[in-house]
Amino acid sequence: MKKILALLVLVFTCQMAFCQTYNELINKYKDKPEAEAIELPKLMLNLAMMEADANTKAIFKNIDCMKMLDLSKCSDSVIKDFLAQAGKLEAKYNKLADVSEDGETTMMFADGEDDPLKALIVITKSKEECQMVVIEGKLQIDV
């Protein structure tokens, strides 16, 4: 019985070790032809918020970094492969939504189960666009 339990723990550990993170996904696709990747650290976000109103500043004060990956100009094979890999994020992160409507698909994942979250990952795919946006920080989701 101990051997079976040890084997199950080993299998689960190996499975989690090979789960892809959102950073690995961005790094894998940011160098593809026609791909665009942008990272906005907290300093740049603070500079952008200098002229913002108090409500916007309150929302952005807990955001540490925003990362964006745009594959809209990439080939269909790159986009198809990206979406297949993005679907695997569910093994590591909590899926908040998976919505398909009028030819547009949106997947949302959260890093962390507690409030505040560590990151929010949003992937959208439409006929013209394919993008991934990651917001990192201490995110409080008020419902």
C-alpha positions, -999 to 999 in steps of 0.1 A, spaced: 0 0 0 29 24 8 44 17 -26 12 25 -44 8 57 -24 44 67 -31 40 60 -68 8 82 -69 27 110 -52 56 107 -77 32 107 -107 14 138 -94 46 156 -87 60 148 -121 28 160 -137 29 193 -118 66 197 -127 58 196 -164 29 221 -162 36 252 -182 35 286 -166 22 317 -182 57 331 -183 70 300 -201 41 304 -226 50 340 -233 87 332 -236 80 304 -260 59 325 -284 73 360 -281 101 353 -306 78 338 -333 77 357 -366 53 387 -363 47 382 -326 47 412 -303 54 411 -266 53 440 -241 61 441 -204 51 471 -184 68 471 -149 53 490 -120 74 521 -126 60 525 -161 24 518 -148 29 545 -122 41 570 -148 11 562 -169 -12 568 -140 1 602 -130 -28 619 -148 -54 593 -139 -84 599 -116 -84 586 -81 -105 554 -89 -81 544 -117 -51 550 -94 -67 529 -67 -72 500 -91 -36 501 -104 -18 507 -71 -16 469 -64 -6 459 -99 31 451 -101 34 443 -138 14 438 -170 25 415 -198 10 414 -232 15 390 -261 0 397 -294 0 369 -320 -26 385 -343 -2 388 -372 13 353 -368 5 323 -390 -26 302 -383 -3 272 -373 14 294 -346 -19 306 -333 -34 271 -333 -4 257 -314 -5 287 -289 -42 281 -281 -35 244 -276 -7 252 -251 -28 279 -235 -55 254 -228 -30 234 -207 -27 263 -183 -58 248 -166 -35 222 -150 -16 249 -131 -41 278 -127 -77 281 -117 -99 286 -147 -123 315 -141 -140 315 -174 -141 299 -209 -165 318 -231 -171 313 -268 -195 338 -285 -199 351 -320 -165 337 -331 -146 351 -302 -131 329 -275 -120 341 -241 -102 321 -214 -95 335 -180 -72 320 -154 -62 330 -119 -29 323 -102 -38 317 -65 -69 306 -47 -67 332 -20 -78 368 -20 -57 386 -32 -47 367 -63 -11 367 -76 -20 371 -113 -49 372 -137 -44 357 -172 -67 366 -200 -65 350 -235 -87 361 -263 -90 348 -298 -112 362 -326 -111 361 -363 -87 390 -364 -69 388 -331 -51 365 -307 -38 380 -275 -27 372 -240 -27 397 -212 -12 389 -177 -18 412 -148 5 405 -118 2 419 -83 -20 416 -53 -53 415 -71 -86 417 -51 -116 406 -71 -148 421 -57 -179 404 -70 
